[in-house]
Every structure is written in C-alpha cells, then in structure tokens.
C-alpha cells in the first residue's frame, strides 16, 4: 500500500458504557494507511481461524482500505460498504473473490463494534452471490489423462516422481496441501482381504491432525513404490514427494512447486489452457467417480467435502462435458451438412 503520514492512535476503549452508533460515527475512522494497518493487524490477531484465512482477510481488508482512501470520505458508513460492493462488481471479479472481500469486511466491522471502536456499518450487507453450476477449472477426460501420463518418459528420478504424483492425484482427489504434508510413514499397506492396496493418512484442509485417509489402489501404488524405491529405499519419516534439486534435495515440495510441476507436465502433453491446472486433477477424480457410478455421498466422503452442495457441483461438470461432446450447435452443423450433400 502507498505510505501515508502517521495517524493518531486508536480511540481508547470505553470501560463500561456502550458506545452507540450515532456517537461512534462522530469519531471518524481516520482515513490514513498507518492506522488502517494497525487496525487490520489487531483484527487479524484476534481471529481464531487458519493461517490461510488470516492471509485472505488481510489481503481483502487492504484492498478495501486502499479503495476507501481514494473516496475522500471522513468516516465510512453503510453507504460506503454498498459502494465498495458495487465497485467489486464493476471490476469484473469472480463471485468467489467478491464474496471473500465482503466476508472480510463484514467480520472486520463486527469486530470493531465488539471492541467499541466503531459501529458495525456492514451489518445486513449481503454477500456476493455464488451461483456455481460448474467449476472454473476443467476436469480431464480419460483419454486426456492417458495422454498426460504417456507424455512422461520415466527416465529420471524427476520423471518417476511426476508420474507417480499425477497418477496418485487423479485417482484419489488429494489436494496439493495434503500432498505437501504427507510423509512416507503415512502410507499404510493393507492385507490381502482388503480391496485397498494401501491407505494414505492425511491432514485435510482446516484439520489439526492426520485423521482422514484416501484409498491408494494397486494402480496408484505401483508407480508410487517405483518412485520411492529409486529415491530412498527404506526411508519412512520423510516427505512422500520431495524436491530433486541439489539445494533442496529430499525436502518437501511447496504447494506452489507442486502446482508448477503439474502445469509444466500438462503443457508438455499439449494441454496449455488456463482452465487446466493442478486442481483439475482433483476435479477429474470427482467427475470420474460419479461417472463410474459412485453416489454423491460416497464422493463427498472421499473428497472430504463438508457440505453436500460442494460435491453436487461435479454434476454440473459432467453436464458441461456432455454438452461439449455433442451440443445443439454441433447437431445443427451436422444437419445442415447432411442436407447440402
């Protein structure tokens, strides 16, 4: 953010008397970036949420206050929040992004009122509508998955790693953060009576411990074993997927590195589209699982979705795939072509 002159300190917190909205608005939330930064930091410190959520809140609030400073308004009001909401719409941001901004702003002003710093001017402000009928990222079809895997030669340790990684992701629906946290020791081999070749115990999104698992089938386990055998035979308490660079050899790959590795392999296989990313492999698992006859409830459990509505979005992905395979546009072209011959 653009640095501005220093600001006066926060107003002292009243000891007992509750501040009224009418009085509070007379004590302006002075529009200077240093004070905003202090308020944001104090708010973030008071939030009992995951680190990723704190980063999202901070980024959203910085965006809000940067916008607010340009409005040249002494004190923000409900109309200010509505104007910010309209500005977000005009910027053409995705509904999910707009919703995140508004959630952060609403929670911030809930907090300022609870601290008796400033009234909750965002009370009753509706969030951005998120009418998601299908994912923003595409899933891969079975032929595309085969093309992607066949494009990896499996000559070097990096090749074996990338093949095992991509093969595991689309067969299990793992998130990149779950892959990053996984250790070799989290892989638990099953007995012959089990339909699973192994279980991979994972620490899921927003969880504190490794209390969930994915089933690793034989088709996913064999390439994984090949990779681990070539890398460090017998090792256990080390990352499941690790860097091969001299500087970070055998250290855990970051989410960014995992995403970059997969994007590079997608491009090498001929899939250079912004709608195909590492997260597409998780979507691929969801779509293929439903297409193979798994129930929505089974897929919800496997993908560790909190709400069934999240899993239902995969039905939209399937409908979109069907439309691409043979929509009315193609049928019209075929009809016209048949009459012209």
Phi, psi and omega in degrees: 000150180293124182292140179232168180303158180298158183242159175295157181294167178298149177296143180297143180285125180299145183285319184219317185291127181285134182281138180265150179306321182296320180284319184299321182292345177281341176260090190300143172280091193302132188275076177226137191295327181296319180291321177301316181300318179295318179297316180299313181298320179294320178296313182300319181297334183272357184269128178265070181225172179295157181301321180297322178292322178298319178295320178296315178301313183297315179299317181294318181290324175298320177295317180297313184287329174297316177296316184298320181300329181282348183277346179055046177248133184295314183227129178291147180226182177302321179298328178296317180295319179296322178294321177296319178299318178294321179298320177298319178298317183292334179288346179076025179289157177294148179307322180297318180293316179298319180297320179297318178300313184289325176299315180297316181295317180297316181291326179297313182284336170298319180291316181300324178289320180295331178271357182061033174272319187198144181294158180279088182282351180264003181297129178085356177285124182283148178281171177292140180287134181240077180273081185268113178261341178203161182286154178289333178260141182279152169271157176270147173278169180299315176299325179291322176298316179298318179297320180295313181291321180292340180279354179262114190290334184060059177248319182254171176299323178296320178299313180298321179296311184295321178297311181297322181296307182295319179298319180291320184297313184284342178270348183235339182075021180297146172277157180296323180295329178288323175295316181302321184277347187285139175248160177300324181292347177281351180274118184244111180290143181257163178282173185294337181285342183277146176286344180265140174284327179200161170246139174249111180281132188229156170260106185285177180299125178075011181256157181263334182226171180272079185246014178228168183212162168238153178272125179258107181286170180302322181293333177270330185285321184300308177298328179293318178295320179302316180295313183293325178295319180287334184276295183211083181302130176088348180287148181229304187274051179225163182304142178296317175239128188228164178291150176249004180286153180299324184288321185239028186305131178069009174270156182298140176282141176284165177300320179297316180295318178299316180297318181293319179301313183291320178298321179296319179291324176298315180295319180297332180273000178098012181251077181258076181227141178291346178271357177242111181224186177302323181292342177299332180291324175293318177297323179300317178301314182298314181293314181293324180297315179293319179297331181278357176108001178292143179285161178300322180295318179297319180291322177301315179295316183295324183267357176061042175279136178288318184248140177300330182299331178294319180290326182297339179299332180294336174296323176295323177298319180294317178298321179295319178297318179297320180295321179292328181288329181194069180278172179303327180300316179292324180294321178296315179299318180295322180294314180297319181296322181292331180275345182266356180258000000 
